[in-house]
């Protein structure tokens, strides 16, 4: 049981970190629109929607499990904050 609680806390911290990253990236949206980089701005808005929906699912009973499944297995539904880091060679 203790192992599951540790995993849950670790996942909760990752969710918090992901939300924080997406919040910081919202500042860039007006700059991107001003520079006519609409595709990047659209991707940022889509990431915000994904994180908001994951946060909303998290609140419902059993939502933590559903959120974990979405983040782990659905690569298209995964916000940019949860993409694995690419190692540069």
KEZA-612672 format. One line per field, with one value per residue (C-alpha): residue number from 1; residue in one letter; x, z, y. Coordinates in pm, 1 decimal. Example, Ala and Ser with C-alpha at 12.3 -4.5 7.8 and 13.67 -1.06 7.14 Angstrom:
<rs>
pos <- (1, 2)
code <- (A, S)
c1 <- (1230.0, 1367.0)
c3 <- (780.0, 714.0)
c2 <- (-450.0, -106.0)
</rs>
This chain:
<rs>
pos <- (1, 2, 3, 4, 5, 6, 7, 8, 9, 10, 11, 12, 13, 14, 15, 16, 17, 18, 19, 20, 21, 22, 23, 24, 25, 26, 27, 28, 29, 30, 31, 32, 33, 34, 35, 36, 37, 38, 39, 40, 41, 42, 43, 44, 45, 46, 47, 48, 49, 50, 51, 52, 53, 54, 55, 56, 57, 58, 59, 60, 61, 62, 63, 64, 65, 66, 67, 68, 69, 70, 71, 72, 73, 74, 75, 76, 77, 78, 79, 80, 81, 82, 83, 84, 85, 86, 87, 88, 89)
code <- (X, X, X, X, X, X, X, X, X, X, X, X, X, X, X, X, X, X, X, X, X, X, X, X, X, X, X, X, X, X, X, X, X, X, X, X, X, X, X, X, X, X, X, X, X, X, X, X, X, X, X, X, X, X, X, X, X, X, X, X, X, X, X, X, X, X, X, X, X, X, X, X, X, X, X, X, X, X, X, X, X, X, X, X, X, X, X, X, X)
c1 <- (0.0, 282.5, 437.5, 114.4, 99.9, 456.0, 369.7, 58.7, 255.6, 521.1, 257.5, 88.1, 417.8, 459.8, 110.5, 190.9, 518.4, 345.9, 78.8, 348.8, 538.0, 221.5, 134.1, 475.6, 431.9, 100.0, 297.2, 449.1, 115.2, 66.4, 429.8, 384.7, 68.3, 241.0, 526.9, 270.8, 373.9, 18.7, 99.2, 315.0, 50.8, -216.7, -5.4, 33.4, -342.6, -397.9, -152.2, -342.6, -669.1, -509.1, -371.6, -704.2, -892.6, -645.9, -690.3, -1069.2, -1057.0, -825.3, -1098.6, -1369.7, -1364.3, -1125.3, -995.1, -637.1, -624.6, -782.8, -540.5, -245.6, -365.0, -409.4, -65.0, 106.5, -52.1, -208.1, 75.8, -150.1, -344.2, -21.9, 66.0, 415.1, 515.7, 480.5, 674.2, 996.6, 1307.1, 1509.9, 1877.6, 2107.9, 2415.2)
c3 <- (0.0, 84.5, -257.8, -427.4, -220.0, -320.0, -687.3, -649.4, -486.0, -755.0, -1028.1, -848.6, -846.7, -1219.5, -1283.1, -1077.8, -1263.2, -1600.1, -1512.5, -1401.0, -1730.5, -1935.1, -1726.9, -1801.0, -2172.2, -2184.0, -2166.1, -2505.0, -2690.6, -2750.5, -2862.9, -3107.4, -3251.0, -3284.2, -3475.2, -3694.8, -3572.1, -3562.7, -3571.4, -3256.3, -3083.2, -3177.3, -3036.2, -2710.0, -2683.8, -2754.8, -2475.3, -2235.3, -2327.8, -2276.2, -1932.8, -1830.7, -1934.3, -1746.9, -1439.5, -1471.0, -1504.8, -1201.6, -978.3, -1044.6, -839.2, -998.7, -1222.4, -1104.3, -1250.7, -1575.6, -1599.2, -1540.1, -1817.7, -2058.4, -1986.0, -2002.1, -2310.8, -2526.1, -2692.7, -2884.9, -2573.5, -2385.9, -2334.7, -2427.6, -2060.3, -2048.7, -2363.3, -2291.7, -2308.4, -2623.8, -2549.9, -2776.3, -2895.6)
c2 <- (0.0, 236.6, 179.6, 287.5, 604.3, 687.8, 637.8, 851.6, 1133.1, 1114.0, 1134.9, 1425.7, 1613.3, 1548.1, 1685.1, 1993.4, 2042.9, 1998.9, 2254.0, 2497.2, 2458.3, 2511.1, 2817.0, 2969.4, 2900.5, 3089.2, 3414.3, 3333.8, 3312.6, 3689.2, 3719.0, 3432.4, 3586.7, 3923.6, 3758.7, 3576.6, 3232.2, 3105.4, 2734.1, 2754.1, 2967.9, 2714.3, 2432.2, 2625.5, 2679.3, 2309.6, 2219.7, 2444.8, 2271.9, 1929.1, 2022.4, 2176.4, 1864.3, 1642.3, 1862.0, 1840.5, 1461.8, 1447.1, 1594.8, 1335.5, 1014.6, 768.3, 1042.6, 1006.3, 657.3, 773.7, 1067.7, 836.3, 606.0, 897.5, 1041.7, 703.0, 548.3, 821.0, 1007.3, 1247.1, 1347.9, 1411.7, 1781.9, 1900.5, 1911.9, 1532.1, 1451.5, 1264.8, 1479.1, 1426.7, 1380.0, 1574.5, 1392.2)
</rs>
